[in-house]
């Protein structure tokens, strides 16, 4: 039996898990209580993806050999690999309790605690591992990474250099050192560290990904895109890597057809939880240079294209298809595009006549109807293809599910302006979203330190498990991202629109977010609730109130002392072209308003709104230029409001290098660069 166990172990170590599994099973047939066969059969099954079979065997082996520390360590590692981190931590805790001198167990316990977000406990475990084994390169690397997550950049760099002194061939330590150097602002040094990691491990995807991030910071866009492309080739199932690839594609434009990039873009659109909207125009530039194939259909199905010429081309294509529908797949894709823009495109009288008279019984007839109208009162035909099924799901099944959702009501909505705003968003929920970036954990303390490294860390102290309010969550995209970034926190998201909340609840349920709840409420009435919050986020909301400062005061009353608030408010200077457009189209319907804007000469100040993405959907255009209520601010007005409210300004969020400036300096900055806050002032404050 010993020789069989040795042979089974050799098979397992060479990756021949199926053969090893069979041999271990044969041994257990003859000796059911054999602890070694039980244990390593459990490992083989777990590593083969059969965790439901493997983990119970690993647990059983501990009962057969309760003093075997290696068995308990392996069980903890397999639990961690299966995602059962708390259970893994419990096994490592038992190991260190039984043998406090077990440095490896302390290191593994630190890793489990770090993944649970218990950073201080993790740091203690790593320090104990290094006390017991000072030259342990792995423990030094892990401690450095944990210190970096905790915001101690200098401590992280020291530990990572210690790790590399012990083992200069560790690619992950080079990668982590690159992250720490980037956090300290030493971008060339970070690039060098990432290149060293890649030289040691060319297939290490996060080194390519991190290299892309720092090259983007250095404004080396082409090199950044190539690094991001390498990352997704190394790890084609990683949503975060695909998201960066999409973000970098967005600022590119193609001048020649590239079949390789087209294939990568097709794979990008297949990542269902990656936001592809921002790269639509870049992908269009590639599509226009090649055949109208699968990538063209994916673009129609998944993204709004903010391009006037494209809208005209697609309107003409729809006009052709309504009389000669040659392809079910094309009609379905175009129908999805029309659903995404909420049937905004103009139509001729003859098109209206054809659509109203043509029956809608077959899949092709229904797809043609769906290019012009929502599908109501139509039965799904049998035998349709996959493209039709996707269209039907989005146009019929998802809205039907939202109509049935019961939305909790937290407060009444009595204010007259609130009711007008509510009516707008019941008709046009905004923003409608079908994808959101799969945000990874980014604990609030780390987030604040990364945003405002110049501020005294004591002022940025925040809980790892914060209570969060999203005040005015709209259709839920913002709330979904926040809930993913703060997995230990609890998020309450409120809005005045039932239609918006139903969309939010359906999408977030699909994402499996369990730390997020929704309710219908008016911010002006929230003072009656008893809950208090560590973080309140309110973006794009207060400026739609009769008096934004009244709503701001209500929110501050709900914020705990020392709590943080992120606000988004319109900039007077940043919305110059939008204000001009609002004056021109006042009182018009959305289609009429767009026609008037499109008819303007290119030099007219209002014409610029036709380049904005919101202009290409009905809800977006209404929110952009036809909103029932809007206020705008200047930086001096923000400063005056913050003085009156007695809150501390932390800083603005801007892509690119962080700037530590006073509000007076920011005012000068905006005057010189008036498009800096063209969307909104996004800024953070702290309640003393």
C-alpha positions in Angstrom: 0.0 0.0 0.0 2.9 2.4 0.7 4.2 1.9 -2.9 0.7 2.6 -4.2 0.4 5.8 -2.1 3.8 6.9 -3.4 2.7 6.2 -7.0 -0.6 8.1 -6.5 1.3 11.0 -5.0 3.6 11.1 -8.0 0.7 11.1 -10.4 -1.0 13.9 -8.5 2.2 16.0 -8.5 2.7 15.6 -12.2 -0.9 16.8 -12.8 -2.4 13.5 -13.7 -5.3 14.0 -11.2 -7.8 11.6 -12.7 -5.3 8.7 -12.5 -4.3 9.6 -9.0 -8.0 9.9 -8.0 -8.7 6.4 -9.2 -5.7 4.9 -7.4 -6.6 6.6 -4.1 -10.2 5.3 -4.5 -8.8 1.8 -4.9 -6.7 2.1 -1.8 -9.7 3.3 0.2 -11.8 0.4 -1.1 -9.3 -1.9 0.8 -8.5 0.4 3.7 -11.4 2.9 4.2 -9.7 4.5 7.3 -6.5 5.3 5.6 -5.9 9.0 6.5 -3.3 9.7 3.8 -5.5 8.3 0.9 -8.5 10.1 2.3 -6.7 13.4 2.5 -5.0 13.3 -0.9 -8.1 12.0 -2.6 -9.8 15.1 -1.2 -7.1 17.3 -2.6 -7.3 15.7 -6.1 -11.1 16.1 -6.2 -11.0 19.7 -5.0 -8.3 20.6 -7.5 -10.3 19.0 -10.2 -13.2 21.3 -9.5 -15.2 18.7 -7.5 -15.2 20.7 -4.3 -18.4 19.3 -2.9 -16.8 15.8 -2.9 -13.2 16.9 -2.0 -13.7 19.2 1.0 -15.7 16.7 3.1 -12.9 14.2 2.6 -10.3 16.7 3.7 -12.3 17.4 6.8 -12.7 13.6 7.4 -8.9 13.2 7.2 -8.5 15.5 10.1 -10.7 13.2 12.2 -8.5 10.3 11.1 -5.2 12.1 11.9 -6.1 15.0 14.2 -2.4 15.8 15.0 -1.3 16.1 11.4 -0.6 19.9 11.0 0.1 19.5 7.2 -3.4 18.0 6.7 -5.0 21.0 8.5 -2.9 23.4 6.6 -3.9 21.8 3.2 -7.5 21.9 4.3 -7.3 25.6 5.0 -5.7 26.3 1.7 -8.3 24.3 -0.2 -11.1 26.1 1.7 -9.5 29.5 0.7 -9.2 28.3 -2.9 -12.9 27.4 -2.8 -13.7 31.0 -1.6 -14.6 29.9 2.0 -12.2 32.4 3.5 -13.7 32.6 7.0 -13.6 28.8 7.3 -10.0 28.8 6.0 -9.0 31.4 8.6 -10.5 29.2 11.4 -8.2 26.3 10.3 -5.1 28.4 10.3 -6.1 29.9 13.7 -6.3 26.3 15.1 -2.8 25.6 13.7 -1.2 28.6 15.3 -2.9 27.9 18.6 -1.6 24.3 18.5 1.9 25.5 17.4 2.6 29.2 18.0 6.0 28.8 16.4 4.6 27.7 13.0 5.6 30.7 10.9 4.0 29.3 7.7 0.6 29.0 9.5 0.9 32.7 10.7 1.6 33.8 7.1 -1.4 31.9 5.8 -3.6 33.2 8.6 -2.5 36.7 7.6 -3.5 36.0 4.0 -7.0 34.8 5.0 -7.5 37.8 7.3 -6.4 40.2 4.6 -8.9 38.7 2.2 -11.6 39.2 4.9 -10.7 42.9 5.1 -9.3 42.5 8.7 -6.1 44.4 7.8 -4.8 45.1 11.3 -5.2 41.4 12.3 -3.5 40.4 9.1 -0.6 42.7 9.7 -0.1 41.2 13.2 -0.1 37.7 11.7 2.5 38.6 9.0 4.7 40.4 11.6 4.6 37.2 13.8 5.6 35.1 10.8 8.6 37.3 10.1 9.6 37.4 13.8 9.7 33.6 13.7 11.3 33.5 10.3 13.0 36.8 9.5 14.2 35.8 6.0 10.7 34.6 4.8 10.4 36.4 1.4 6.7 35.4 1.0 5.7 36.8 4.4 7.6 40.0 3.8 5.9 40.3 0.4 2.5 39.7 1.9 3.1 42.2 4.7 4.2 44.8 2.2 1.0 44.3 0.1 -1.2 44.5 3.2 0.5 47.7 4.4 -0.1 49.2 0.9 -3.7 48.3 1.1 -3.8 49.9 4.6 -2.3 53.1 3.2 1.2 52.8 4.7 3.2 53.3 1.5 6.6 53.8 3.1 6.2 50.7 5.3 5.0 48.7 2.2 8.1 49.7 0.2 10.4 48.7 3.0 8.8 45.3 3.4 8.8 44.7 -0.4 12.4 45.6 -0.7 13.1 43.2 2.2 11.2 40.4 0.3 13.2 41.0 -2.9 16.5 41.0 -0.9 15.6 37.5 0.3 14.3 36.4 -3.2 15.0 38.6 -6.2 13.2 36.2 -8.5 9.8 36.7 -7.0 7.7 38.3 -9.8 4.8 39.2 -7.4 7.1 41.1 -5.1 8.4 43.1 -8.1 4.7 43.7 -9.1 3.7 44.8 -5.6 6.7 47.1 -5.3 5.6 48.7 -8.6 2.2 49.3 -7.0 3.8 50.9 -4.0 6.1 53.1 -6.1 3.1 54.2 -8.2 1.2 55.1 -5.0 4.2 57.2 -4.0 4.3 58.9 -7.4 7.5 57.3 -8.6 6.1 56.3 -12.0 9.3 55.5 -13.8 10.4 53.3 -10.9 7.0 51.6 -11.0 7.4 50.9 -14.8 10.8 49.3 -14.1 9.4 47.1 -11.4 6.5 45.9 -13.6 8.9 45.1 -16.4 11.0 43.0 -14.1 7.9 41.1 -13.0 7.0 40.5 -16.6 10.5 39.4 -17.5 10.3 36.8 -14.7 6.7 35.7 -15.4 5.6 36.8 -18.9 2.1 35.3 -18.2 1.5 37.3 -15.0 -1.6 39.2 -16.0 -1.8 41.7 -13.1 1.7 42.9 -13.9 0.6 43.7 -17.5 -2.5 45.3 -16.1 -0.6 47.4 -13.6 1.9 48.4 -16.2 -1.0 49.6 -18.4 -2.3 51.8 -15.5 1.0 53.5 -14.9 1.6 54.0 -18.6 -1.8 55.7 -18.8 -0.7 57.9 -15.9 2.4 58.8 -18.0 0.1 59.5 -21.0 1.7 56.8 -23.0 -1.6 55.7 -24.4 -0.5 53.3 -27.2 1.9 51.5 -24.9 -0.8 51.4 -22.2 -3.3 49.9 -24.6 -0.8 47.2 -25.6 -0.1 46.3 -22.0 -3.8 46.1 -21.2 -4.3 43.9 -24.3 -1.5 41.6 -23.0 -3.4 41.4 -19.6 -6.6 40.2 -21.2 -4.8 37.7 -23.4 -3.2 36.3 -20.2 -6.4 36.3 -18.3 -9.4 36.3 -20.7 -12.0 35.8 -17.9 -10.9 38.8 -15.7 -13.5 41.5 -15.9 -11.2 44.2 -14.3 -8.6 43.7 -17.0 -11.2 43.9 -19.8 -12.6 47.1 -18.2 -9.2 48.8 -18.4 -8.9 47.6 -22.0 -12.2 49.2 -22.8 -11.3 52.4 -21.0 -8.1 52.7 -23.1 -9.8 51.7 -26.3 -12.2 54.6 -25.7 -9.6 57.3 -26.2 -8.3 55.6 -29.4 -9.4 55.9 -33.0 -8.5 53.4 -35.7 -7.2 54.5 -39.1 -6.9 51.0 -40.6 -8.7 47.7 -40.3 -7.1 45.4 -37.7 -8.6 41.9 -37.6 -6.8 41.1 -34.3 -8.2 44.1 -32.5 -11.7 43.4 -34.0 -11.5 39.9 -32.5 -10.4 41.4 -29.1 -13.3 43.9 -29.3 -15.8 41.0 -30.0 -14.5 39.3 -26.8 -14.8 42.6 -25.0 -18.5 42.9 -25.8 -19.0 39.3 -24.6 -17.9 40.3 -21.1 -21.4 40.9 -19.7 -20.4 42.9 -16.6 -17.8 45.1 -18.3 -19.0 48.7 -19.2 -18.4 49.0 -23.0 -20.4 52.2 -23.5 -17.5 54.6 -23.4 -15.6 52.8 -26.2 -18.5 52.8 -28.6 -17.2 55.5 -30.9 -13.7 53.9 -30.9 -15.2 50.6 -32.0 -17.3 52.4 -34.6 -14.1 53.8 -36.1 -12.8 50.2 -36.5 -16.1 48.9 -37.8 -16.2 51.6 -40.5 -12.9 50.3 -41.9 -13.9 46.7 -42.3 -16.8 44.4 -43.1 -20.1 44.8 -41.3 -19.8 41.5 -39.4 -20.3 40.3 -35.9 -18.6 43.3 -34.3 -21.0 45.7 -36.0 -24.0 43.6 -34.6 -22.5 43.6 -31.1 -22.0 47.4 -31.3 -25.7 47.8 -32.1 -26.8 45.4 -29.4 -24.7 46.7 -26.5 -23.8 50.4 -26.9 -25.3 53.8 -27.7 -23.1 55.5 -30.3 -22.8 59.2 -29.8 -22.2 60.0 -33.4 -24.6 62.1 -35.6 -23.5 60.5 -38.9 -24.0 57.0 -37.5 -27.5 57.9 -36.3 -28.3 59.0 -39.9 -26.8 55.9 -41.4 -28.8 53.6 -39.0 -32.0 55.5 -39.5 -31.6 55.0 -43.3 -30.7 51.3 -42.7 -33.9 50.9 -40.6 -35.9 52.5 -43.4 -34.5 49.9 -45.9 -35.2 47.0 -43.5 -38.8 47.9 -42.8 -39.6 47.2 -46.4 -37.0 44.5 -47.2 -36.0 42.8 -43.9 -33.2 40.5 -45.3 -31.7 39.3 -42.0 -33.3 38.4 -38.7 -30.1 38.8 -36.8 -29.6 42.4 -38.2 -33.2 43.4 -37.5 -32.8 42.1 -33.9 -29.6 44.0 -33.3 -31.0 47.2 -34.7 -34.1 46.7 -32.6 -31.9 46.5 -29.5 -30.2 49.7 -30.6 -33.6 51.4 -30.9 -34.7 50.1 -27.5 -31.5 51.4 -26.0 -32.1 54.9 -27.4 -35.8 54.7 -26.4 -37.1 54.9 -30.0 -35.6 58.4 -30.4 -34.8 58.3 -34.1 -37.2 60.2 -36.4 -39.4 58.2 -38.8 -41.1 59.1 -42.1 -44.9 58.8 -42.6 -44.5 55.9 -44.9 -42.4 54.0 -42.3 -45.2 54.6 -39.7 -47.8 53.3 -42.2 -45.8 50.1 -42.9 -45.2 49.4 -39.2 -48.8 50.0 -38.3 -50.2 47.8 -41.1 -47.7 44.9 -41.1 -48.6 41.9 -38.9 -46.2 40.8 -36.1 -46.5 37.1 -35.9 -43.2 35.6 -37.1 -39.8 36.3 -35.5 -38.8 38.5 -38.4 -42.1 40.5 -38.4 -41.7 41.0 -34.7 -38.1 42.1 -35.0 -39.1 44.7 -37.6 -41.8 46.0 -35.3 -39.3 46.1 -32.5 -37.1 48.5 -34.5 -39.9 51.1 -34.1 -42.1 50.3 -31.2 -42.0 48.5 -27.8 -43.3 45.0 -28.0 -46.6 45.0 -26.1 -49.4 42.4 -26.4 -47.3 40.2 -28.7 -46.7 36.5 -28.1 -43.3 35.0 -28.5 -43.1 32.8 -31.6 -41.7 29.3 -31.4 -38.4 28.4 -33.1 -36.7 31.8 -33.1 -32.9 32.0 -33.0 -30.5 33.1 -30.3 -30.4 36.7 -31.5 -34.2 36.9 -31.3 -34.1 35.4 -27.8 -31.7 38.1 -26.6 -33.8 40.8 -28.1 -37.0 39.3 -26.6 -35.4 39.1 -23.2 -34.3 42.7 -23.2 -37.4 44.2 -24.8 -40.1 42.1 -23.2 -39.0 39.9 -20.3 -36.9 42.4 -18.4 -39.4 45.3 -18.5 -42.1 42.8 -17.5 -40.1 41.7 -14.5 -39.6 45.3 -13.5 -43.3 46.1 -13.6 -44.0 43.3 -11.1 -41.3 44.5 -8.5 -42.6 45.8 -5.2 -40.6 48.9 -4.3 -40.5 49.7 -0.6 -41.6 53.2 0.3 -39.6 55.0 3.0 -41.0 58.5 2.9 -43.8 60.4 1.2 -43.1 62.8 -1.7 -44.9 66.0 -1.0 -42.8 68.8 -2.2 -44.1 70.4 -5.5 -40.7 70.4 -7.3 -39.9 66.9 -6.1 -43.2 65.7 -7.6 -42.4 67.3 -11.0 -38.9 65.7 -11.0 -40.5 62.4 -10.0 -42.9 62.6 -12.9 -40.0 63.2 -15.3 -38.1 60.1 -14.1 -41.1 57.9 -14.0 -41.5 58.5 -17.7 -37.8 58.6 -18.5 -35.7 56.6 -15.9 -32.1 57.9 -16.1 -29.6 56.6 -16.7 -30.8 53.3 -18.1 -27.9 50.8 -17.9 -27.4 47.3 -18.8 -23.8 46.8 -17.7 -21.7 48.2 -14.9 -18.0 47.8 -14.2 -17.4 44.8 -12.0 -15.8 46.9 -9.2 -13.5 45.0 -6.8 -13.3 45.7 -3.1 -11.9 49.1 -2.3 -12.4 49.7 1.4 -13.4 53.3 2.3 -10.2 54.1 4.3 -8.0 53.0 1.4 -10.3 54.9 -1.1 -10.0 58.1 0.9 -6.2 57.8 1.2 -5.8 57.2 -2.5 -8.0 60.2 -3.4 -6.4 62.6 -0.9 -2.8 61.5 0.0 -2.0 65.1 1.0 -4.5 65.2 3.9 -3.6 64.1 7.5 -4.5 60.4 7.7 -6.1 61.0 11.0 -8.8 63.1 9.3 -9.4 60.2 6.9 -10.1 57.6 9.5 -13.1 55.6 8.4 -14.6 52.2 9.3 -13.9 49.2 7.1 -17.6 48.3 7.3 -19.3 51.7 6.8 -23.0 52.5 6.8 -23.7 54.2 3.4 -26.5 56.2 2.0 -26.9 56.7 -1.8 -29.2 59.7 -1.8 -30.8 59.9 -5.3 -29.6 56.6 -6.7 -31.6 56.8 -10.0 -31.6 53.5 -11.8 -29.0 52.0 -9.5 -25.7 51.9 -11.4 -23.9 54.1 -8.9 -25.3 52.1 -6.0 -24.2 48.8 -7.6 -20.6 50.0 -7.9 -20.5 51.4 -4.4 -21.9 48.1 -2.9 -19.2 46.1 -4.8 -16.4 48.4 -3.6 -17.6 48.3 0.0 -18.5 44.6 0.5 -18.3 44.8 4.3 -20.5 47.9 4.3 -24.3 48.2 4.2 -25.8 50.4 1.6 -29.2 52.1 1.5 -30.1 53.6 -1.9 -33.1 55.9 -2.2 -34.8 57.7 -5.1 -38.1 59.4 -5.8 -38.8 57.4 -9.0 -40.5 54.0 -8.7 -39.6 53.1 -12.3 -35.9 53.9 -11.7 -35.9 51.9 -8.5 -37.5 48.9 -10.2 -34.8 48.9 -12.9 -32.1 49.2 -10.1 -33.6 46.4 -8.0 -33.8 44.0 -11.0 -30.2 44.7 -12.1 -28.7 44.5 -8.7 -30.5 41.3 -7.9 -29.0 39.8 -11.1 -25.6 41.0 -9.8 -26.2 39.1 -6.5 -25.5 42.2 -4.3 -26.7 41.4 -0.8 -25.4 44.4 1.1 -27.6 46.8 -0.8 -31.3 47.7 -0.3 -33.5 50.2 -2.1 -36.4 52.4 -1.1 -38.5 55.2 -2.5 -38.0 58.4 -0.7 -37.6 62.2 -1.0 -34.4 63.5 0.4 -36.3 66.4 1.9 -38.2 63.9 4.1 -35.3 61.8 5.2 -34.8 63.7 8.4 -37.6 61.5 9.9 -35.5 58.3 9.6 -33.4 57.1 12.6 -30.4 55.6 10.7 -27.1 57.5 10.6 -24.3 57.0 8.1 -20.5 57.1 7.8 -20.7 57.9 4.1 -23.4 59.7 2.0 -23.1 59.9 -1.7 -25.4 62.3 -3.6 -24.4 62.9 -7.2 -26.4 64.8 -9.7 -29.4 65.3 -7.4 -29.4 68.4 -5.2 -29.2 70.7 -8.2 -32.7 69.4 -9.2 -34.3 70.7 -6.0 -36.1 74.0 -5.4 -33.3 74.9 -2.9 -30.3 72.6 -3.0 -29.0 73.8 0.4 -32.1 72.6 2.1 -31.6 69.1 0.8 -27.8 69.3 1.6 -28.7 70.2 5.3 -31.0 67.2 5.6 -28.3 64.9 4.4 -25.7 66.4 6.8 -28.1 65.8 9.7 -27.9 62.0 8.8 -24.1 62.0 8.7 -22.2 60.9 11.7 -19.5 63.3 13.1 -16.3 62.6 11.3 -18.3 61.1 8.4 -17.8 61.8 4.7 -20.0 63.0 1.9 -19.4 62.8 -1.9 -21.4 65.3 -3.9 -22.0 66.0 -7.6 -23.3 69.4 -8.6 -23.5 71.2 -11.9 -20.9 73.8 -12.9 -22.1 77.0 -14.4 -19.0 77.3 -16.5 -18.9 73.7 -17.5 -22.5 73.7 -18.7 -22.2 76.8 -20.9 -23.2 75.0 -24.1 -26.0 73.1 -22.3 -27.5 76.3 -20.9 -27.5 77.8 -24.4 -29.3 74.7 -25.7 -31.8 74.8 -22.9 -32.8 78.3 -23.8 -33.3 77.3 -27.5 -35.4 74.2 -26.9 -37.5 75.3 -23.9 -41.0 73.9 -24.2 -40.3 71.4 -27.0 -40.6 67.7 -27.1 -37.4 65.6 -27.2 -37.4 64.9 -30.9 -38.2 68.5 -31.8 -35.5 69.7 -29.5 -32.9 67.5 -31.1 -34.0 68.5 -34.6 -33.5 72.1 -33.7 -30.0 71.5 -32.2 -28.9 69.4 -35.3 -30.1 72.3 -37.6 -27.7 74.8 -35.9 -24.5 75.9 -37.6 -21.4 74.2 -36.2 -20.1 77.4 -34.6 -23.3 77.9 -32.5 -22.5 77.4 -28.8 -25.5 75.1 -28.3 -24.4 72.8 -31.1 -21.8 71.2 -28.9 -24.4 69.2 -27.0 -24.8 67.0 -30.1 -21.4 65.5 -29.3 -22.6 64.4 -25.8 -23.7 60.8 -25.2 -26.8 61.8 -23.3 -28.1 63.5 -26.5 -28.5 60.1 -28.1 -31.2 58.6 -25.8 -34.6 60.0 -25.0 -34.1 59.9 -21.2 -30.6 61.3 -21.6 -31.6 64.2 -23.9 -34.5 65.1 -21.6 -32.2 65.1 -18.6 -29.6 67.1 -20.5 -31.5 69.9 -22.1 -35.2 69.6 -21.0 -35.0 69.0 -17.3 -37.9 70.5 -15.3 -35.6 71.9 -12.6 -31.9 72.8 -12.7 -29.4 74.9 -10.6 -25.8 75.5 -11.4 -22.9 76.5 -9.1 -19.5 78.2 -9.2 -16.6 77.3 -7.0 -17.1 80.5 -5.0 -20.7 79.5 -4.4 -19.6 76.1 -3.3 -17.1 77.7 -0.9 -19.9 80.0 0.5 -22.2 77.0 1.0 -19.6 74.9 2.7 -18.8 77.8 5.1 -22.5 78.1 5.9 -22.8 74.4 6.5 -19.6 74.3 8.5 -18.1 71.3 6.7 -14.5 70.7 5.6 -13.7 70.5 1.9 -11.4 67.6 1.1 -11.0 67.9 -2.7 -12.3 67.3 -6.1 -12.2 64.0 -8.0 -10.5 64.5 -11.3 -8.9 61.9 -13.6 -5.2 62.4 -13.6 -2.7 63.6 -11.0 -4.2 64.6 -7.7 -4.0 68.4 -7.0 -3.8 69.8 -3.5 -5.3 73.2 -4.0 -7.5 75.7 -2.1 -10.9 76.5 -3.5 -9.6 79.8 -4.6 -6.9 78.1 -6.6 -9.4 75.7 -8.0 -11.5 78.6 -9.2 -8.5 80.0 -11.1 -7.9 76.5 -12.5 -11.4 76.2 -13.8 -11.4 79.6 -15.4 -8.3 78.6 -17.4 -9.7 75.1 -18.2 -13.5 75.6 -18.3 -14.2 72.1 -19.5 -12.6 70.5 -16.5 -16.0 70.1 -14.8 -18.2 69.8 -17.9 -20.1 66.9 -16.3 -20.2 68.0 -12.7 -18.2 69.1 -9.7 -17.5 65.8 -8.0 -16.1 66.6 -4.6 -15.7 65.3 -1.1 -16.4 66.9 2.3 -16.0 65.9 5.9 -18.4 66.6 8.8 -16.3 67.7 11.8 
